[in-house]
Amino acid sequence: MTRARITRRDELLGHGAMLAFSMLVAGSFSFGGRIANDIDPLALTALRLLLGALVVGALAASLGQFSWRAFRAPWRYLLLGALFGAYFVLMFEGLKTAHPVSIAAVFTLTPLLAAGFGWAIMGQSATARMGLGLTLGAMGALWVIFRGSVSDFLAFRIGTGELIFFFGCIAHALYAPLVPKLNRGEPVLMVSCGMMFAGALLVGLLGAREIAATAWSALSLQVWATLAYLVIFASAASVTLLQFASFRLKAAKVMAYTYLVPTWVVLWELALSGAVPQLVLLIGVGLTIVALLVLLFEGQAAPGASNS
C-alpha cells in the first residue's frame, strides 16, 4: 500500500490495530513471566510460531486470501521470521531473571530504534509533533515503570535479563520498516503466515536439541494455557495487527504504541495477582494518553518525505 492510497480512515484503523497490539503484547510479558523457567525459550517459540502460522493460514484460507504465490522470494520471510523469532526467544530469556514491568521498561526503547531504522531503510522523517508525542510517551511510560519515584529512576540498573531483551528490541524495531519495504502486494494475512512459518523453521533448527529434550507431556496446565494465549493472541493476532498497521503508519508511529505496554502490564498484573496500583500511576497513564492523541492527530509529513 503506497502513501498516496492511504486515507485518514486507513490511518485511524492503523492506530486502532496498534492499540489492540499493545494490550496483547503486554499480556505476553505478564503471562510469559510466569512460565519463563518452566520451558526452554527456543522450544516454546518454535511451537508458538508454528501454531500461529497454522492459525493465520487457516484464517486466510477461510477468507479466500490464501495463495501459494504469496510465498515467492522466500528469503523475505526468512529475514522477517528470523527477526521476530529472535525477539520472542530473547524476551523469554530475559523474563527468566527480570520482572515483567522491568522488561516492559526496556521495550519502550523500541520506538526510538524504529525511528532510526525507518529513516535508514524507508527514508521516513519524524516531524516535530511526532517527536513531542514520542517524548511524552516515554515520560509517561517511565513514570508508570518507576511508579512516580525519582529516586527509583535514578537508581535504575540494567540487569542481565534486561540487557538480553534489549537485543530482542533491536530485532523488533528493525522488523517494522522492513515489512512495507519487502512487501510485493501480498495480503497482510499471507505475510504474517509466511513470516511465522519461516520463524518457526529457523528457531526449530536452532533449538532442535532443546525441543527434543522438552518433556511435553509433563508440562503444567499453566504452561499450555499460556502457550494458547501466546499462539492465538500474542502471535497470530498481534503479528497480523502489526502487519496491518505497518502498511498504514510510519515505523516510528507504529512503535510509539509500545509506550502503552507498561501501563497494560500494570493492569495485567492487577488482574492476575490482585495487586492494586498506586493512584500516582494515573499521571503516567495520562501522559501516555496525551502522547497517543498527539500522534493520532499528527499532520501530514512534509512534501518529499517517505511514509509507510
C-alpha positions in Angstrom: 0.0 0.0 0.0 1.6 3.3 -1.1 1.2 6.5 0.8 -0.9 8.1 -1.9 -3.6 5.4 -1.4 -3.6 5.7 2.4 -6.7 7.7 3.6 -7.4 9.2 7.1 -9.6 6.2 7.7 -6.7 3.9 7.0 -4.5 5.7 9.5 -7.2 5.6 12.2 -7.6 1.8 11.6 -3.8 1.5 11.9 -4.0 3.3 15.3 -6.8 1.0 16.5 -4.8 -2.0 15.4 -1.8 -0.8 17.4 -3.9 -0.1 20.5 -5.0 -3.7 20.5 -1.5 -4.9 19.7 -0.1 -3.1 22.7 -2.6 -4.8 25.0 -1.9 -8.2 23.6 1.9 -7.8 23.8 1.7 -6.6 27.4 -0.2 -9.8 28.2 2.6 -11.9 26.8 5.0 -10.3 29.3 2.8 -10.9 32.3 1.8 -14.5 31.3 5.3 -15.3 29.9 7.0 -14.2 33.1 5.0 -16.9 35.0 6.3 -19.8 32.8 9.7 -18.5 31.6 11.6 -21.0 33.8 9.3 -23.9 33.0 10.1 -24.4 29.4 13.1 -23.6 27.1 12.6 -20.4 25.1 13.6 -22.0 21.8 11.2 -24.8 22.2 8.3 -22.5 23.2 9.0 -20.0 20.5 9.3 -22.6 17.7 5.9 -24.2 18.7 4.1 -20.9 19.2 5.2 -19.6 15.8 4.4 -22.8 14.0 0.9 -23.0 15.6 0.5 -19.3 14.9 1.3 -19.8 11.2 -1.3 -22.6 11.0 -4.0 -20.4 12.7 -3.3 -17.4 10.4 -3.1 -19.6 7.3 -6.4 -21.2 8.1 -7.9 -17.7 8.6 -6.5 -16.6 5.3 -8.0 -19.7 3.6 -11.4 -19.1 5.2 -11.4 -15.5 3.8 -10.3 -16.7 0.4 -6.9 -14.9 0.7 -4.6 -17.9 0.7 -2.3 -18.1 -2.2 0.9 -20.0 -2.7 2.2 -17.2 -4.9 2.5 -15.1 -1.8 5.5 -17.1 -0.8 7.6 -16.1 -3.8 11.0 -14.8 -2.9 11.0 -16.8 0.4 14.2 -15.1 1.6 12.0 -12.2 2.7 10.0 -14.3 5.1 13.2 -15.9 6.4 14.6 -12.5 7.2 11.4 -11.3 8.9 10.9 -14.6 10.6 14.5 -14.5 12.0 13.9 -11.0 13.4 10.6 -11.9 15.0 11.8 -15.3 16.3 14.9 -13.6 17.8 12.6 -11.1 19.6 10.4 -13.8 21.1 13.4 -16.0 22.2 15.2 -13.1 23.8 12.1 -11.9 25.5 11.7 -15.2 27.3 15.4 -15.4 28.1 15.1 -12.0 29.7 12.0 -12.9 31.7 13.9 -15.7 33.4 15.6 -13.1 35.6 13.7 -9.8 35.0 10.3 -8.8 36.2 7.6 -8.2 33.5 7.4 -4.5 34.3 11.2 -4.1 34.1 11.1 -5.9 30.7 8.4 -3.5 29.6 10.7 -0.6 30.5 13.3 -1.9 28.1 10.6 -2.4 25.5 9.9 1.4 25.5 13.3 1.9 23.8 11.8 0.3 20.6 10.2 3.5 19.2 13.5 5.4 19.1 15.2 2.4 17.5 12.4 2.1 15.0 12.6 5.8 14.1 16.3 5.3 13.3 15.6 2.2 11.2 12.7 3.8 9.5 14.9 6.7 8.4 17.7 4.5 7.2 15.6 1.9 5.4 12.5 3.9 4.2 13.7 7.4 4.3 11.0 8.2 6.9 11.4 11.5 8.7 9.9 12.3 12.1 8.1 15.7 12.4 8.4 17.9 15.5 4.9 16.9 16.6 5.8 13.2 16.4 9.0 13.9 18.4 6.8 15.6 21.0 4.5 12.6 21.1 7.4 10.1 21.5 8.9 12.2 24.3 5.6 12.4 26.2 5.0 8.7 25.7 8.5 7.9 27.0 7.9 10.1 30.1 4.5 8.5 30.8 5.9 5.0 30.4 8.9 5.7 32.7 6.5 7.2 35.2 4.5 4.0 35.2 7.5 1.8 35.4 9.1 3.6 38.3 5.8 4.4 40.0 6.4 8.1 40.1 9.6 7.7 42.2 12.5 9.8 41.0 14.8 8.0 43.4 13.9 4.7 41.9 14.5 6.1 38.4 18.0 7.4 39.4 18.9 4.1 41.0 17.9 2.1 37.9 20.5 -0.5 36.9 20.4 -2.7 33.8 20.3 -6.4 34.8 21.2 -9.4 32.7 17.7 -10.1 31.7 17.0 -6.5 30.6 20.3 -6.5 28.6 19.4 -9.7 26.8 15.9 -8.4 25.9 17.4 -5.1 24.6 18.8 -7.1 21.7 15.4 -8.5 21.1 14.0 -5.0 20.9 16.6 -4.1 18.2 15.2 -7.0 16.2 11.6 -5.9 16.8 12.4 -2.3 15.8 14.1 -3.4 12.6 11.2 -5.6 11.7 8.7 -2.7 11.5 10.1 -0.8 8.5 11.1 -4.0 6.7 7.5 -5.2 6.4 6.4 -2.5 3.9 9.9 -2.4 2.3 9.8 -6.1 1.4 6.1 -6.4 0.6 5.2 -7.1 -3.1 1.5 -6.7 -2.8 0.8 -9.8 -0.7 -2.2 -9.7 1.7 -1.5 -9.0 5.3 -2.5 -12.5 6.5 -0.2 -14.2 4.0 2.7 -12.1 5.0 2.0 -13.0 8.7 1.7 -16.7 7.8 4.9 -16.8 5.8 6.8 -14.9 8.4 5.7 -17.1 11.3 6.3 -20.3 9.4 9.8 -19.2 8.4 10.5 -18.1 12.0 9.3 -21.5 13.4 11.6 -23.2 10.9 14.7 -21.2 11.8 14.1 -21.3 15.6 13.2 -25.0 15.3 16.5 -25.8 13.6 18.4 -23.7 16.1 16.7 -25.3 19.1 16.3 -28.9 17.8 18.1 -30.3 20.8 16.1 -28.2 23.3 12.8 -29.3 21.6 13.8 -32.9 21.7 14.7 -32.6 25.4 11.5 -31.0 26.5 9.1 -33.2 28.4 6.0 -32.0 26.7 3.6 -34.4 28.5 4.9 -33.2 31.9 4.3 -29.5 31.3 1.8 -27.9 33.6 -1.7 -26.6 32.6 -0.4 -23.1 33.2 2.3 -23.6 30.5 -0.3 -24.9 28.0 -2.8 -22.1 28.8 0.0 -19.5 28.4 1.0 -21.2 25.1 -2.6 -20.9 23.9 -2.6 -17.2 24.7 0.7 -16.7 23.0 -0.3 -18.5 19.9 -3.8 -17.0 19.4 -3.3 -13.5 20.8 0.3 -12.7 21.2 1.5 -14.3 17.9 -1.3 -14.7 15.3 -3.4 -11.7 16.3 -0.7 -9.3 17.3 1.5 -10.1 14.3 -1.4 -9.6 12.0 -2.2 -6.3 13.7 1.4 -5.1 13.4 1.5 -6.0 9.7 -1.8 -4.2 9.2 -0.6 -1.1 10.9 2.8 -1.1 9.3 1.2 -0.5 5.9 -0.7 2.5 7.2 1.6 4.3 9.6 5.2 5.4 9.9 7.5 2.9 11.6 8.2 5.3 14.5 4.4 5.9 14.8 3.7 2.1 14.9 6.3 1.6 17.5 5.1 4.5 19.6 2.3 2.3 20.9 4.9 0.4 22.8 4.7 3.2 25.3 1.3 1.8 26.3 2.8 -1.6 27.1 4.0 -0.8 30.7 0.5 0.6 31.6 -1.1 -2.6 30.2 1.4 -4.7 32.1 0.4 -3.0 35.3 -3.3 -3.7 34.5 -2.5 -7.3 33.6 -0.6 -7.8 36.9 -3.6 -6.3 38.7 -5.9 -8.8 37.0 -3.6 -11.8 37.6 -2.3 -11.1 41.1 -4.8 -8.6 42.5 -2.0 -6.0 43.2 -3.7 -2.6 43.3 -1.7 0.1 41.5 -1.0 3.4 43.3 -3.0 6.5 42.3 0.2 8.2 41.3 0.3 5.9 38.3 -2.6 7.8 36.8 -0.2 10.7 36.0 1.9 8.4 33.8 -1.3 6.9 32.2 -2.4 10.4 31.4 0.9 11.4 29.8 0.6 8.2 27.6 -2.9 9.1 26.5 -1.8 12.7 25.6 1.1 11.3 23.6 -1.2 9.0 21.7 -3.5 11.9 20.9 -0.6 13.9 19.7 0.4 11.1 17.4 -3.2 10.4 16.3 -3.8 13.9 15.1 -0.3 14.5 13.7 -0.5 16.3 10.3 0.8 15.0 7.0 4.5 14.7 6.5 6.3 17.4 4.6 6.5 17.0 0.8 9.1 14.6 -0.3 9.0 12.6 3.0 8.6 8.9 2.5 6.0 7.2 4.7 4.8 3.7 5.1 
